[in-house]
Amino acid sequence: MAQAIGLSDVQLDGADTYWVESRPAEAGRSVIVKYAPGGAAVDVTPAPLNARTRAHEYGGGAYGAGQGAVFFSNFSDQKIYRIVEGSPQPLTADGLRYADLVIDHARKRLIAVQEDHRNPASMPENSLVSVGLDGSPLVTLASGNDFYSSPRLSPDGRSLAWLTWNHPNMPWDGTELWVAGVAADGALSGQRKVAGGDSESIFQPEWSPGGVLHFVSDSTGWWNLYRVSGEQAAPLLPMEAEFGVPQWVFGMSCYAFVSEEQIACASVRHGLWSLGLLGPRTRQMRDLGVEGNEFSYVRAAADRIVVRAGAPTRPAAIVQIDLPSGHARVLKQSSTSPDDALQPYLSSAQPYEFPVANGGKAYAFFYPPRNPEFAGPSGDRPPLLVRCHGGPTAAVTSTLDLRIQYWTSRGYAVLDVNYGGSSGYGRRYRDRLKGQWGVVDVEDCVNGAQSMATQGLVDGQRMMITGGSAGGYTVLCALAFRKVFSGGASHFGVSDLAALVRDTHKFESRYLDSLVAPYPQKAAVYEQRSPIHAAKQITVPVIFFQGEDDKVVPPNQTEMMVDALRAQGLPVGYMLFAGEGHGFRRGDNIKRALDGEFSFYDSAVVKAGLRP
């Protein structure tokens, strides 16, 4: 578990395939890996180089590969480097961050999103820029808006498309798709908006091999794929499914062109993903039959599709589907697949729906405890661990997650909740959380747990709740405002909403306008929903996990809560991890956090016999 690597950001360059590995065994270092046909995967970025950008703080899209050249953002100084015969050469200056690197070979430059941090007295400025491959001076291509992403150069190099948006929107709320002509000298002209607005989220613009612009829009309430023809855009396959995801990081991809006549598409319905081939002219989708229930970072060429895929019986992996045979093979797995001896210990995810307010439904995956070597006392029901994902627009899937198996093999049932606000169920479900953060998410987690207890699947007197980041906030709210759970764990979770608004970074600085209310105009709402102001209402044990270098939720957020609960004499755990940010990357720290949470519940809740 602790040594499972992260896999992301697939790119193709001719016959070669690239991806990024985040390696806990190397203190979370992100490494660009290259796979050439008939050879072995090799590292492109040698230690201590770390191919990770801090643009938007969450990063993504940290490199670009083309015609054998690789360019990437290095974490320690955030400069763009070019790898030439294994030797890194910096191209940019200090104080600037870059993401979504596009190589413009004809003009010998990169096109990228730039985030300027050189003035610490003000918010960073975001723009689209070009960077000469020889390190020649920067040229600003587009500026004036709060955010930019997804620059895409047309196949003939004569047009550039990109996304942009402004506060208080997040990219899943409202974005705009723009296109401009590109002159021989690289200057842009004739900029025009193609689609989008404050209430329409555009995702992943792409040009077909023939130069036709495509994009994903949720104008119908579902992120569907569109094709631009003249001044109009039309959906290719209208359906109640999502062909997009919340753009928390750069470089995300849910579709890619095999040819002008075939598009490889990943889409999700009812929380389950599928991978298919869409014919733009026939408007029909053919499922590729690839094992998996989660697909991301879709890339394609005439002879293959490469994607990050996960399945209930297999951890996430980089998978290549050879065309036209349809044969799929794994190029790299995030961790070793459980062997036959371990299969009896694995708990299978069971999709679970339960009622919520106003006659609606919420969704989760249920994992019953499973260990062939042990059985609970006759008539006894297992304790339950409710998991709250972060985001809060993220979503959980049923891909094999050994962190969940850790709990189920030790006698816990696990309910992994996609509460209102989660993606994958359409915009209406996502918008359930608008103005209701700390209310709807809590209610859904509570209702899911109580539904399980009512059905006799778990012990309603031994239910714990855990979550990270936004999920950590849901945990603390559930413990403060509802008397359902016997204990909980907050992993770098928010405790003071007003402090979050004041302290957080630019990307999320206005996020709470829509999740809670405008601040400071509605400061009273922030106080009412902040667990730090309701600490006296928490009466059960809580453990906290925090990264010392966290810029999204700084340590003082957690420490205020820890001090308040300790002052009440409650059992409280606190583990602060040096060198970690928002989310833990070091293998030893991942293991310590998991073991620490289990030990805390075992001693402070389960064996102590505490009840909510």
C-alpha positions as CSV (number, residue, x, y, z in Angstrom):
1,M,0.0,0.0,0.0
2,A,2.6,2.5,1.1
3,Q,4.7,1.8,-1.9
4,A,2.0,2.0,-4.5
5,I,3.0,4.5,-7.1
6,G,0.8,7.2,-8.6
7,L,0.3,7.0,-12.4
8,S,-0.9,10.0,-14.5
9,D,-0.4,12.3,-17.5
10,V,-0.1,9.9,-20.4
11,Q,1.4,11.3,-23.6
12,L,2.2,9.8,-27.0
13,D,5.1,10.8,-29.2
14,G,5.2,8.7,-32.4
15,A,5.7,5.1,-31.3
16,D,6.8,6.1,-27.8
17,T,4.5,6.4,-24.8
18,Y,5.2,8.6,-21.7
19,W,3.6,8.8,-18.3
20,V,4.4,10.2,-14.9
21,E,5.0,8.1,-11.8
22,S,4.7,9.5,-8.3
23,R,7.0,7.3,-6.2
24,P,6.5,7.1,-2.4
25,A,9.8,5.2,-2.1
26,E,11.5,8.3,-3.5
27,A,9.8,10.8,-1.1
28,G,7.0,11.3,-3.6
29,R,9.2,12.3,-6.5
30,S,7.4,12.6,-9.8
31,V,9.3,10.9,-12.6
32,I,8.6,11.0,-16.4
33,V,8.8,7.5,-17.8
34,K,9.2,6.6,-21.5
35,Y,8.2,3.3,-23.0
36,A,9.4,2.4,-26.5
37,P,8.0,-0.6,-28.4
38,G,10.0,-3.7,-27.8
39,G,11.9,-2.1,-25.0
40,A,11.6,-1.6,-21.3
41,A,10.2,1.5,-19.6
42,V,13.0,3.9,-18.7
43,D,13.2,7.1,-16.6
44,V,13.5,10.3,-18.5
45,T,14.1,12.6,-15.5
46,P,17.0,11.5,-13.3
47,A,17.0,12.1,-9.5
48,P,16.7,14.5,-7.9
49,L,14.6,16.1,-10.7
50,N,10.9,16.2,-9.8
51,A,8.5,16.7,-12.7
52,R,5.8,18.4,-10.8
53,T,4.3,21.9,-11.2
54,R,2.7,23.9,-8.4
55,A,0.4,25.9,-10.7
56,H,-3.0,26.1,-9.0
57,E,-1.1,24.3,-6.2
58,Y,-2.6,21.0,-7.4
59,G,-0.4,20.9,-10.5
60,G,-0.8,18.4,-13.4
61,G,0.3,18.9,-17.0
62,A,3.9,19.3,-15.9
63,Y,5.5,18.2,-19.1
64,G,5.3,18.0,-22.9
65,A,6.9,15.5,-25.2
66,G,7.3,15.7,-29.0
67,Q,9.7,14.6,-31.7
68,G,12.0,13.0,-29.1
69,A,12.2,16.2,-26.9
70,V,10.9,16.4,-23.4
71,F,10.2,19.6,-21.5
72,F,9.0,19.7,-17.9
73,S,8.5,21.9,-14.8
74,N,10.8,21.0,-11.9
75,F,9.3,21.1,-8.5
76,S,12.1,22.6,-6.4
77,D,12.5,25.8,-8.5
78,Q,9.4,25.6,-10.8
79,K,11.6,26.3,-13.9
80,I,10.9,24.7,-17.2
81,Y,13.8,22.3,-18.2
82,R,14.6,20.7,-21.4
83,I,16.1,17.2,-21.4
84,V,18.8,17.0,-24.0
85,E,20.7,13.7,-24.1
86,G,19.9,13.1,-20.4
87,S,21.1,16.6,-19.4
88,P,18.5,19.1,-18.0
89,Q,18.8,22.7,-19.2
90,P,16.6,25.4,-17.6
91,L,14.6,27.7,-19.9
92,T,12.8,30.0,-17.5
93,A,13.4,32.2,-14.5
94,D,12.6,32.1,-10.8
95,G,9.2,33.0,-9.5
96,L,7.2,31.6,-12.4
97,R,5.2,28.4,-12.6
98,Y,4.1,26.6,-15.7
99,A,1.6,23.9,-16.7
100,D,-0.1,22.5,-19.8
101,L,3.1,22.6,-22.0
102,V,2.4,22.4,-25.7
103,I,5.4,22.2,-28.2
104,D,5.1,24.4,-31.2
105,H,7.8,22.8,-33.3
106,A,7.3,25.1,-36.3
107,R,8.0,28.2,-34.3
108,K,10.6,26.5,-32.0
109,R,8.7,27.4,-28.8
110,L,6.5,26.1,-26.0
111,I,3.0,27.4,-25.4
112,A,2.0,27.1,-21.7
113,V,0.0,28.4,-18.8
114,Q,2.1,30.7,-16.7
115,E,1.4,31.6,-13.1
116,D,3.5,34.6,-12.0
117,H,4.5,34.6,-8.3
118,R,7.1,37.3,-8.4
119,N,5.1,39.8,-6.4
120,P,4.4,38.3,-3.0
121,A,2.3,41.2,-2.0
122,S,-0.5,40.3,-4.5
123,M,-2.3,37.3,-5.9
124,P,-0.3,35.6,-8.7
125,E,-1.2,36.6,-12.3
126,N,-2.1,33.9,-14.8
127,S,-1.7,34.0,-18.5
128,L,-0.9,32.1,-21.7
129,V,2.7,32.6,-22.8
130,S,5.2,31.3,-25.3
131,V,8.7,30.2,-24.3
132,G,11.5,29.8,-26.8
133,L,13.0,26.3,-26.9
134,D,16.4,28.0,-26.7
135,G,15.3,30.0,-23.6
136,S,14.6,33.2,-25.6
137,P,12.3,35.8,-23.8
138,L,8.8,35.1,-22.8
139,V,5.9,36.4,-25.0
140,T,2.4,36.9,-23.5
141,L,-0.3,35.5,-25.8
142,A,-3.4,36.0,-23.7
143,S,-3.9,37.7,-20.3
144,G,-6.4,39.7,-18.3
145,N,-8.6,36.9,-16.9
146,D,-8.1,35.1,-13.6
147,F,-7.3,31.7,-15.0
148,Y,-6.2,29.9,-18.2
149,S,-5.8,26.3,-19.2
150,S,-5.8,23.7,-22.0
151,P,-4.0,25.5,-24.8
152,R,-4.3,23.4,-28.0
153,L,-2.6,24.1,-31.3
154,S,-4.3,23.0,-34.4
155,P,-2.6,20.4,-36.6
156,D,-1.6,23.0,-39.2
157,G,-0.4,25.4,-36.5
158,R,-2.6,28.2,-37.6
159,S,-5.1,28.2,-34.8
160,L,-4.9,28.1,-31.0
161,A,-7.8,27.1,-28.7
162,W,-7.8,27.5,-24.9
163,L,-10.0,27.7,-21.8
164,T,-10.4,30.7,-19.5
165,W,-12.5,31.7,-16.5
166,N,-12.8,34.3,-13.7
167,H,-13.6,34.4,-10.1
168,P,-15.8,33.3,-8.4
169,N,-16.2,30.4,-10.9
170,M,-14.4,27.2,-10.6
171,P,-13.7,25.4,-13.9
172,W,-16.6,23.0,-13.3
173,D,-19.0,26.0,-12.7
174,G,-18.3,28.1,-15.8
175,T,-15.5,28.4,-18.3
176,E,-15.1,29.9,-21.8
177,L,-13.6,28.3,-24.9
178,W,-11.7,30.8,-27.1
179,V,-10.0,30.4,-30.5
180,A,-7.5,32.7,-32.3
181,G,-5.5,32.6,-35.4
182,V,-1.7,32.2,-35.1
183,A,0.5,34.1,-37.4
184,A,3.9,32.9,-38.7
185,D,5.7,34.9,-36.0
186,G,3.4,33.3,-33.3
187,A,1.2,36.3,-32.6
188,L,-2.5,35.7,-32.0
189,S,-5.2,37.5,-34.0
190,G,-9.0,37.4,-34.3
191,Q,-9.7,36.1,-30.9
192,R,-13.3,34.9,-30.5
193,K,-15.4,33.0,-27.9
194,V,-16.7,29.7,-29.2
195,A,-18.7,28.4,-26.3
196,G,-19.2,28.6,-22.5
197,G,-20.1,31.2,-19.9
198,D,-20.7,31.6,-16.2
199,S,-23.2,28.7,-16.1
200,E,-21.6,26.3,-18.7
201,S,-18.5,24.3,-17.9
202,I,-16.2,23.5,-20.9
203,F,-13.6,20.8,-20.6
204,Q,-10.8,19.5,-22.8
205,P,-10.8,21.3,-26.2
206,E,-9.1,19.2,-28.9
207,W,-8.5,19.4,-32.6
208,S,-9.2,16.4,-34.8
209,P,-6.5,15.3,-37.2
210,G,-8.4,17.2,-39.9
211,G,-8.4,20.4,-37.9
212,V,-12.0,20.3,-36.5
213,L,-12.4,21.7,-33.0
214,H,-14.1,19.5,-30.4
215,F,-14.8,20.0,-26.7
216,V,-16.9,18.8,-23.8
217,S,-19.7,20.9,-22.4
218,D,-22.3,20.4,-19.7
219,S,-24.9,22.8,-21.2
220,T,-27.5,20.0,-21.1
221,G,-26.6,19.1,-17.5
222,W,-24.2,16.4,-18.6
223,W,-20.6,16.7,-19.8
224,N,-21.1,15.6,-23.4
225,L,-18.8,15.8,-26.4
226,Y,-19.3,18.5,-29.0
227,R,-18.0,19.2,-32.5
228,V,-17.7,22.7,-34.0
229,S,-18.9,23.3,-37.5
230,G,-18.7,26.9,-38.7
231,E,-20.1,29.1,-36.0
232,Q,-22.1,26.3,-34.4
233,A,-21.4,23.4,-32.1
234,A,-23.4,20.3,-31.9
235,P,-23.3,17.3,-29.6
236,L,-21.9,14.1,-31.1
237,L,-23.8,11.7,-28.8
238,P,-26.3,13.3,-26.3
239,M,-26.7,11.1,-23.3
240,E,-27.0,11.1,-19.6
241,A,-23.3,10.3,-19.1
242,E,-20.2,12.3,-18.3
243,F,-17.4,12.6,-20.8
244,G,-15.6,15.1,-18.5
245,V,-14.3,15.5,-15.0
246,P,-13.7,18.5,-12.6
247,Q,-10.5,20.2,-13.7
248,W,-8.7,20.2,-10.4
249,V,-5.4,19.6,-12.2
250,F,-4.0,20.4,-15.6
251,G,-3.5,17.8,-18.4
252,M,-6.7,15.8,-17.9
253,S,-8.2,13.9,-20.8
254,C,-11.3,11.8,-21.3
255,Y,-11.2,11.5,-25.1
256,A,-8.6,11.3,-27.9
257,F,-8.6,10.9,-31.7
258,V,-7.7,7.6,-33.2
259,S,-8.5,9.1,-36.6
260,E,-10.9,11.6,-38.1
261,E,-13.5,8.8,-38.0
262,Q,-12.9,7.4,-34.6
263,I,-12.6,8.9,-31.1
264,A,-11.6,7.0,-28.0
265,C,-13.9,8.1,-25.2
266,A,-14.0,7.4,-21.5
267,S,-17.5,8.1,-20.0
268,V,-19.1,7.5,-16.6
269,R,-22.7,6.6,-15.8
270,H,-24.0,5.9,-12.3
271,G,-20.4,6.0,-11.0
272,L,-19.1,3.3,-13.3
273,W,-16.8,4.1,-16.3
274,S,-16.5,2.6,-19.7
275,L,-14.1,3.0,-22.6
276,G,-15.4,3.0,-26.2
277,L,-14.9,4.1,-29.7
278,L,-17.2,6.9,-31.0
279,G,-17.8,7.5,-34.7
280,P,-18.3,11.2,-35.2
281,R,-20.4,10.7,-38.4
282,T,-22.3,7.6,-37.3
283,R,-22.9,9.0,-33.8
284,Q,-22.6,5.5,-32.4
285,M,-20.4,4.2,-29.6
286,R,-18.8,0.8,-29.5
287,D,-17.6,-0.5,-26.2
288,L,-14.0,-1.7,-26.4
289,G,-14.6,-4.4,-23.7
290,V,-11.5,-3.4,-21.7
291,E,-11.7,-4.7,-18.1
292,G,-12.1,-1.7,-15.9
293,N,-14.5,0.6,-14.1
294,E,-12.3,3.7,-14.1
295,F,-10.5,5.3,-17.1
296,S,-8.6,8.6,-17.3
297,Y,-5.7,10.3,-19.2
298,V,-7.0,8.9,-22.5
299,R,-4.5,9.2,-25.4
300,A,-4.7,7.7,-28.9
301,A,-2.9,7.2,-32.2
302,A,-3.8,5.3,-35.3
303,D,-2.5,2.1,-34.0
304,R,-3.2,2.2,-30.2
305,I,-5.1,3.7,-27.3
306,V,-3.3,4.3,-24.0
307,V,-5.1,5.0,-20.8
308,R,-4.9,4.9,-17.1
309,A,-7.3,2.2,-16.0
310,G,-8.4,0.5,-12.8
311,A,-10.6,-2.4,-12.1
312,P,-12.1,-4.1,-9.0
313,T,-9.6,-6.9,-9.1
314,R,-6.6,-4.9,-10.4
315,P,-5.0,-1.7,-9.1
316,A,-4.7,1.3,-11.4
317,A,-2.4,0.8,-14.4
318,I,-1.2,2.3,-17.7
319,V,-2.9,0.1,-20.2
320,Q,-2.4,0.0,-24.0
321,I,-5.1,-1.2,-26.3
322,D,-3.6,-2.3,-29.7
323,L,-5.8,-1.5,-32.7
324,P,-7.5,-3.1,-34.5
325,S,-7.0,-6.4,-32.6
326,G,-8.4,-4.9,-29.4
327,H,-5.8,-6.7,-27.3
328,A,-5.1,-4.9,-24.0
329,R,-1.8,-5.1,-22.1
330,V,-0.5,-3.5,-19.0
331,L,2.6,-1.3,-19.4
332,K,2.8,-0.3,-15.8
333,Q,0.8,-1.1,-12.6
334,S,0.6,1.2,-9.6
335,S,1.2,-1.8,-7.3
336,T,1.5,-5.6,-7.6
337,S,-1.8,-7.3,-8.3
338,P,-2.9,-9.5,-5.4
339,D,-1.9,-13.1,-6.1
340,D,-4.3,-16.1,-5.9
341,A,-3.4,-16.6,-2.2
342,L,-4.7,-13.1,-1.4
343,Q,-8.0,-13.2,-3.4
344,P,-10.0,-14.7,-0.5
345,Y,-9.1,-11.7,1.6
346,L,-10.4,-9.1,-1.0
347,S,-13.7,-7.5,-0.4
348,S,-15.6,-6.6,-3.6
349,A,-17.3,-3.3,-4.0
350,Q,-21.1,-3.3,-4.0
351,P,-22.8,-0.3,-5.6
352,Y,-25.2,1.1,-2.9
353,E,-28.0,3.7,-3.3
354,F,-29.8,5.2,-0.4
355,P,-32.6,7.9,0.0
356,V,-31.8,11.5,0.8
357,A,-34.0,14.6,1.4
358,N,-36.6,15.6,-1.1
359,G,-37.0,12.1,-2.5
360,G,-33.6,12.0,-4.1
361,K,-30.8,9.4,-4.0
362,A,-27.2,9.4,-3.0
363,Y,-24.6,6.9,-4.0
364,A,-21.7,4.9,-2.5
365,F,-19.8,1.6,-2.7
366,F,-20.1,-0.8,0.2
367,Y,-17.3,-3.2,1.2
368,P,-18.2,-5.9,3.7
369,P,-15.4,-7.2,6.0
370,R,-13.6,-10.2,4.6
371,N,-10.9,-12.3,6.1
372,P,-11.1,-16.2,5.8
373,E,-9.0,-16.6,8.9
374,F,-11.4,-14.8,11.3
375,A,-15.1,-14.5,12.0
376,G,-16.9,-12.1,14.3
377,P,-18.9,-13.4,17.3
378,S,-22.2,-15.0,16.4
379,G,-24.9,-12.3,16.0
380,D,-22.4,-9.5,16.1
381,R,-22.3,-6.9,13.3
382,P,-19.1,-5.3,12.1
383,P,-18.0,-1.7,12.9
384,L,-18.4,0.7,9.9
385,L,-15.9,3.1,8.5
386,V,-17.5,5.8,6.3
387,R,-15.1,7.4,3.8
388,C,-15.6,11.0,2.6
389,H,-13.6,11.9,-0.5
390,G,-12.0,15.3,-1.1
391,G,-12.7,17.9,-3.7
392,P,-15.6,18.0,-2.8
393,T,-16.4,17.5,-6.5
394,A,-14.2,14.4,-6.7
395,A,-15.7,10.9,-6.9
396,V,-14.8,7.4,-5.7
397,T,-14.9,4.3,-7.9
398,S,-14.8,0.6,-7.3
399,T,-11.2,0.3,-8.5
400,L,-9.1,-2.0,-6.2
401,D,-7.8,0.2,-3.4
402,L,-5.6,-1.6,-0.9
403,R,-6.2,1.1,1.6
404,I,-9.9,-0.1,1.8
405,Q,-8.8,-3.7,1.9
406,Y,-6.6,-2.8,4.9
407,W,-9.8,-2.1,6.8
408,T,-12.0,-4.9,5.5
409,S,-9.4,-7.5,6.2
410,R,-9.3,-6.3,9.8
411,G,-13.0,-6.7,10.4
412,Y,-14.4,-3.3,9.3
413,A,-17.1,-2.7,6.8
414,V,-16.4,0.3,4.6
415,L,-18.9,2.7,3.0
416,D,-17.2,4.9,0.3
417,V,-19.7,7.7,-0.3
418,N,-20.2,9.8,-3.4
419,Y,-22.2,12.5,-1.6
420,G,-24.1,15.3,-3.3
421,G,-21.5,17.5,-5.0
422,S,-19.6,14.5,-6.4
423,S,-18.9,14.3,-10.1
424,G,-20.0,11.5,-12.4
425,Y,-23.8,11.9,-11.8
426,G,-24.5,15.1,-13.9
427,R,-24.5,18.8,-13.0
428,R,-27.7,18.7,-11.0
429,Y,-26.2,16.2,-8.6
430,R,-23.0,18.2,-8.5
431,D,-24.9,21.4,-7.8
432,R,-26.7,19.8,-4.8
433,L,-23.7,21.1,-2.8
434,K,-24.1,24.8,-4.0
435,G,-24.4,26.8,-0.8
436,Q,-24.8,23.6,1.2
437,W,-21.2,22.5,2.0
438,G,-21.2,21.1,5.5
439,V,-24.9,20.3,5.2
440,V,-25.7,18.1,2.2
441,D,-22.4,16.2,2.3
442,V,-22.9,15.5,6.0
443,E,-26.5,14.5,5.6
444,D,-25.6,12.0,2.8
445,C,-22.8,10.4,4.9
446,V,-25.1,10.2,7.9
447,N,-28.0,8.8,5.9
448,G,-25.7,6.2,4.2
449,A,-24.4,5.0,7.5
450,Q,-27.8,4.9,9.2
451,S,-29.3,3.0,6.2
452,M,-26.6,0.3,6.6
453,A,-27.3,0.0,10.3
454,T,-31.1,-0.2,9.7
455,Q,-30.5,-3.0,7.3
456,G,-28.4,-4.8,9.9
457,L,-25.3,-4.8,7.8
458,V,-23.2,-2.9,10.4
459,D,-23.2,-2.1,14.1
460,G,-25.0,1.3,14.4
461,Q,-23.2,1.9,17.7
462,R,-19.7,1.5,16.2
463,M,-19.5,3.7,13.2
464,M,-16.5,5.9,12.4
465,I,-16.0,8.5,9.7
466,T,-12.8,9.5,7.9
467,G,-11.8,11.9,5.1
468,G,-9.1,14.1,3.7
469,S,-9.1,17.8,2.7
470,A,-12.8,18.7,1.9
471,G,-13.6,15.2,3.2
472,G,-11.9,16.1,6.5
473,Y,-14.2,19.1,6.8
474,T,-17.2,16.8,6.3
475,V,-15.8,14.5,9.0
476,L,-15.5,17.3,11.5
477,C,-19.0,18.7,10.7
478,A,-20.5,15.3,11.1
479,L,-18.9,14.9,14.5
480,A,-19.9,18.4,15.6
481,F,-23.4,18.6,14.3
482,R,-24.7,15.1,14.3
483,K,-24.5,12.4,17.0
484,V,-24.1,9.3,14.8
485,F,-20.4,8.4,14.7
486,S,-18.3,7.0,17.6
487,G,-15.1,8.6,16.3
488,G,-13.4,10.0,13.3
489,A,-10.2,11.0,11.5
490,S,-9.5,14.2,9.7
491,H,-6.7,14.1,7.2
492,F,-5.6,17.7,6.5
493,G,-9.2,18.8,6.8
494,V,-10.7,22.2,7.1
495,S,-11.9,23.3,10.5
496,D,-12.4,27.1,10.1
497,L,-14.1,28.2,6.9
498,A,-13.2,31.9,7.4
499,A,-9.6,31.1,7.9
500,L,-9.6,29.0,4.8
501,V,-10.9,31.9,2.8
502,R,-8.2,34.2,4.2
503,D,-5.3,31.8,4.0
504,T,-5.8,29.7,0.9
505,H,-4.3,30.1,-2.6
506,K,-5.7,31.9,-5.6
507,F,-7.3,29.0,-7.4
508,E,-9.6,28.3,-4.5
509,S,-9.8,31.8,-3.0
510,R,-13.4,32.3,-4.2
511,Y,-14.5,28.7,-4.2
512,L,-16.5,29.1,-1.0
513,D,-18.6,31.8,-2.6
514,S,-20.6,29.0,-4.2
515,L,-20.1,26.3,-1.7
516,V,-21.1,28.4,1.3
517,A,-21.8,32.1,0.6
518,P,-20.0,35.3,-0.3
519,Y,-17.4,36.3,2.4
520,P,-17.3,38.5,4.4
521,Q,-20.9,39.5,3.7
522,K,-22.2,36.2,5.1
523,A,-19.6,35.8,7.8
524,A,-22.2,34.4,10.2
525,V,-22.9,31.4,7.9
526,Y,-19.1,30.7,7.9
527,E,-19.1,30.7,11.7
528,Q,-22.2,28.5,12.0
529,R,-20.7,25.8,9.7
530,S,-17.1,25.9,11.0
531,P,-16.3,23.0,13.3
532,I,-13.8,25.1,15.2
533,H,-16.7,27.2,16.6
534,A,-18.6,24.0,17.5
535,A,-15.8,22.0,19.1
536,K,-17.6,21.7,22.4
537,Q,-20.3,19.8,20.5
538,I,-17.8,17.0,19.6
539,T,-18.0,14.3,22.3
540,V,-16.1,11.4,20.7
541,P,-12.4,10.7,19.9
542,V,-10.8,12.3,16.9
543,I,-7.4,11.8,15.3
544,F,-5.8,14.4,13.0
545,F,-3.2,14.0,10.2
546,Q,-1.4,17.0,8.8
547,G,1.4,17.9,6.4
548,E,3.8,20.5,7.7
549,D,4.1,22.2,4.3
550,D,0.4,22.2,3.4
551,K,-0.4,25.4,1.5
552,V,-4.1,24.5,0.9
553,V,-5.0,23.8,4.5
554,P,-2.2,25.2,6.6
555,P,-1.3,23.4,9.8
556,N,-2.8,26.1,12.0
557,Q,-6.2,25.0,10.8
558,T,-5.7,21.6,12.3
559,E,-3.8,22.7,15.4
560,M,-6.6,25.0,16.4
561,M,-9.0,22.1,16.4
562,V,-6.6,19.8,18.2
563,D,-6.1,22.3,21.0
564,A,-9.8,22.9,21.4
565,L,-10.6,19.2,21.7
566,R,-7.8,18.5,24.1
567,A,-9.0,21.3,26.3
568,Q,-12.2,19.4,26.6
569,G,-10.4,16.2,27.8
570,L,-11.3,14.2,24.7
571,P,-9.1,11.4,23.4
572,V,-7.3,13.2,20.6
573,G,-4.5,12.1,18.2
574,Y,-2.3,14.4,16.1
575,M,0.3,13.4,13.7
576,L,2.3,16.2,11.9
577,F,4.4,15.1,8.9
578,A,7.5,17.1,8.0
579,G,8.1,17.6,4.3
580,E,4.5,16.7,3.3
581,G,2.0,19.1,1.7
582,H,-1.7,18.6,0.9
583,G,-1.8,14.9,0.7
584,F,1.0,12.5,1.7
585,R,3.5,11.3,-0.9
586,R,6.2,9.5,1.2
587,G,5.6,5.8,1.6
588,D,6.6,5.6,5.2
589,N,4.2,8.5,6.1
590,I,1.3,6.9,4.2
591,K,1.8,3.7,6.2
592,R,2.2,5.6,9.5
593,A,-1.0,7.5,8.9
594,L,-3.0,4.3,8.1
595,D,-1.6,2.3,11.0
596,G,-2.1,5.3,13.3
597,E,-5.7,5.7,12.4
598,F,-6.4,2.0,12.9
599,S,-4.6,1.9,16.3
600,F,-6.5,5.0,17.4
601,Y,-9.9,3.5,16.6
602,D,-9.0,0.2,18.1
603,S,-7.9,1.7,21.5
604,A,-10.0,4.8,21.8
605,V,-13.2,3.7,20.3
606,V,-13.8,0.0,19.6
607,K,-12.1,-1.5,22.7
608,A,-13.2,1.5,24.9
609,G,-16.8,0.7,23.9
610,L,-17.6,4.4,23.2
611,R,-20.9,5.3,21.7
612,P,-22.0,8.4,19.8
